[in-house]
C-alpha cells in the first residue's frame, strides 16, 4: 500500500495537534502508512506546494494571512485534482468550497467521526483494490488482506494467521503460504514462521511484533535475516510527521 501524503494548513496550534492526533490514531489502526506535512499559514503551504505532491489536503478556511478558499483556487488552477477538505467554525463559505471541487467541509470541533468520514469521501472510493489471498477458513473461502497479516505460525498440521484483528486457522501448509506471499514484506524467518516486516517493531535475536508477540529467527541464518530486515526498513521508513 502506497504512502498516504497529507498536508494540513491550520493556524491554531492546539487545533493542529488535535487533528494530527486523530489522523494518526485512525491510520495506525488501519495499518496505513502515512506522512503529514504541517503548515501554519497559506504562504508557507504555497511556497512548498507542487502539483501532485499530496494525496489529501486539509485546509482551515480562515487562516491568519488568507482564506482557505483562495489557496484551493490556486491549487485547482495548477490542474491538481487532489482531494481537498475545508475545516471551519462557520458554513458561510460552503458553496464556494464546492466551486473548487472540495471533497468535504468539516465544522469544528473536529472529532474521530469527522476523520472517518474524510476517508470515506476522499480515499475509499478511489483506493485500488487491496491485495489479498484467499484461504479456506472454517471450511469456507475467505479473502485476507495482505497488509493486515502480522505473521504466520505453523501449528502441527495447521497454520495460524495472526492478523491485526484476529487469529485465523487454515490447513494450508506453511511452505505453500510462503509461495503465495511473494510480496517483499514477507520473510520466512524460521521453519515455523513467516513474518510481515511491516509489523516488526524490534529485531535482535528474534523479532518483536507491534502487538508484543515474539517471532523466532533461524539461528543459523540470523545475520542474513536481520540484514534483510534492515534493508527493508531502509527502503520503507516508518510513517512520520514533519514540518517544512
URKA-V231814 format. One record per residue. N is the residue number from 1. RES is the residue in three letters. OMEGA is omega in degrees with one decimal (* if undefined). NEAR is the number of other ideal C-beta (glycine too) atoms within 12 Angstrom. Layout:
BEGIN
N;RES;OMEGA;NEAR
N;RES;OMEGA;NEAR
END
This chain:
BEGIN
1;UNK;-174.1;25
2;UNK;178.6;17
3;UNK;178.2;21
4;UNK;-175.9;31
5;UNK;-175.1;28
6;UNK;172.0;41
7;UNK;177.9;42
8;UNK;175.4;47
9;UNK;-174.7;47
10;UNK;-174.5;40
11;UNK;176.2;27
12;UNK;-173.6;24
13;UNK;-178.4;16
14;UNK;179.2;14
15;UNK;174.6;27
16;UNK;-177.9;31
17;UNK;178.8;19
18;UNK;-179.6;23
19;UNK;-180.0;36
20;UNK;179.0;32
21;UNK;179.0;21
22;UNK;179.6;31
23;UNK;179.7;37
24;UNK;-178.0;27
25;UNK;-177.9;18
26;UNK;-175.5;28
27;UNK;176.1;31
28;UNK;176.8;21
29;UNK;179.2;19
30;UNK;-175.7;26
31;UNK;-178.7;27
32;UNK;177.2;31
33;UNK;-176.1;25
34;UNK;175.7;34
35;UNK;-177.5;28
36;UNK;171.5;34
37;UNK;-176.7;31
38;UNK;178.9;31
39;UNK;-177.2;34
40;UNK;176.7;25
41;UNK;175.7;24
42;UNK;-179.9;32
43;UNK;179.7;20
44;UNK;178.0;25
45;UNK;-173.9;36
46;UNK;177.7;30
47;UNK;-179.3;15
48;UNK;-171.1;21
49;UNK;170.0;29
50;UNK;179.4;17
51;UNK;179.9;16
52;UNK;-175.9;14
53;UNK;-174.4;21
54;UNK;175.5;32
55;UNK;-179.0;33
56;UNK;176.7;37
57;UNK;173.8;43
58;UNK;-171.0;45
59;UNK;173.3;50
60;UNK;-177.5;41
61;UNK;-177.0;35
62;UNK;178.8;26
63;UNK;-177.9;31
64;UNK;-174.3;18
65;UNK;-178.6;20
66;UNK;172.1;24
67;UNK;178.2;26
68;UNK;-179.5;41
69;UNK;179.1;32
70;UNK;175.9;26
71;UNK;-179.3;40
72;UNK;179.5;40
73;UNK;179.2;24
74;UNK;179.8;25
75;UNK;178.5;32
76;UNK;178.3;24
77;UNK;176.9;15
78;UNK;177.6;18
79;UNK;-179.0;11
80;UNK;-179.7;26
81;UNK;-179.7;22
82;UNK;175.3;33
83;UNK;-174.0;34
84;UNK;-179.0;41
85;UNK;175.4;42
86;UNK;176.8;44
87;UNK;-175.2;39
88;UNK;172.6;31
89;UNK;-176.3;18
90;UNK;178.5;18
91;UNK;-174.0;17
92;UNK;-174.9;16
93;UNK;-176.2;27
94;UNK;-179.0;20
95;UNK;177.0;13
96;UNK;178.1;22
97;UNK;178.0;32
98;UNK;179.8;18
99;UNK;177.3;16
100;UNK;178.5;33
101;UNK;173.8;23
102;UNK;-178.9;36
103;UNK;-176.6;30
104;UNK;-177.3;30
105;UNK;-174.4;36
106;UNK;173.7;37
107;UNK;179.6;22
108;UNK;2.9;24
109;UNK;-176.4;17
110;UNK;-179.0;35
111;UNK;177.0;19
112;UNK;178.9;20
113;UNK;176.5;15
114;UNK;-178.1;27
115;UNK;179.2;33
116;UNK;177.5;23
117;UNK;175.9;22
118;UNK;179.9;36
119;UNK;-177.6;32
120;UNK;-177.0;19
121;UNK;-168.9;22
122;UNK;-170.1;30
123;UNK;-171.1;31
124;UNK;-176.6;18
125;UNK;-176.4;11
126;UNK;-174.6;18
127;UNK;175.2;21
128;UNK;179.0;11
129;UNK;-178.8;11
130;UNK;178.2;19
131;UNK;-178.6;22
132;UNK;164.6;20
133;UNK;179.8;33
134;UNK;-179.3;16
135;UNK;174.6;31
136;UNK;178.5;20
137;UNK;-177.2;23
138;UNK;176.1;13
139;UNK;177.8;10
140;UNK;176.8;11
141;UNK;-179.2;14
142;UNK;175.7;20
143;UNK;180.0;19
144;UNK;-179.3;33
145;UNK;-172.4;28
146;UNK;-174.9;32
147;UNK;176.9;27
148;UNK;179.4;29
149;UNK;178.7;40
150;UNK;174.8;39
151;UNK;179.3;42
152;UNK;-175.2;43
153;UNK;175.6;30
154;UNK;-177.4;29
155;UNK;-174.3;19
156;UNK;-177.6;12
157;UNK;179.9;12
158;UNK;171.4;23
159;UNK;177.3;34
160;UNK;179.0;30
161;UNK;-179.6;38
162;UNK;179.1;32
163;UNK;179.4;31
164;UNK;-174.1;27
165;UNK;-173.2;16
166;UNK;174.7;18
167;UNK;-177.6;23
168;UNK;-179.4;31
169;UNK;179.0;24
170;UNK;177.1;33
171;UNK;178.3;21
172;UNK;-178.2;29
173;UNK;-176.8;21
174;UNK;177.5;31
175;UNK;178.9;16
176;UNK;177.6;19
177;UNK;177.4;32
178;UNK;178.7;25
179;UNK;-178.1;15
180;UNK;-177.0;26
181;UNK;-175.2;31
182;UNK;-179.8;15
183;UNK;-176.2;23
184;UNK;-178.0;17
185;UNK;-179.2;30
186;UNK;-176.2;34
187;UNK;174.0;36
188;UNK;-172.5;31
189;UNK;-176.2;37
190;UNK;178.9;27
191;UNK;-176.0;18
192;UNK;-176.5;25
193;UNK;165.4;34
194;UNK;-175.4;42
195;UNK;170.4;41
196;UNK;-174.5;40
197;UNK;177.3;37
198;UNK;-175.7;34
199;UNK;177.1;38
200;UNK;177.1;36
201;UNK;178.8;22
202;UNK;-179.9;19
203;UNK;176.2;29
204;UNK;173.5;17
205;UNK;176.9;18
206;UNK;175.6;24
207;UNK;169.9;37
208;UNK;-174.5;22
209;UNK;-177.6;29
210;UNK;176.6;23
211;UNK;178.2;22
212;UNK;179.6;14
213;UNK;176.5;26
214;UNK;175.9;24
215;UNK;-172.8;39
216;UNK;176.6;27
217;UNK;178.0;33
218;UNK;-175.1;23
219;UNK;-177.1;15
220;UNK;178.0;11
221;UNK;-174.5;18
222;UNK;-176.2;20
223;UNK;-179.5;16
224;UNK;-178.7;17
225;UNK;177.6;31
226;UNK;177.5;26
227;UNK;176.8;16
228;UNK;178.2;27
229;UNK;179.3;35
230;UNK;179.7;17
231;UNK;179.4;17
232;UNK;-179.3;27
233;UNK;178.0;23
234;UNK;-179.2;12
235;UNK;-176.1;15
236;UNK;-178.0;23
237;UNK;-179.9;14
238;UNK;178.0;21
239;UNK;-175.6;24
240;UNK;172.8;17
241;UNK;-175.9;24
242;UNK;174.0;18
243;UNK;-179.5;18
244;UNK;*;20
END
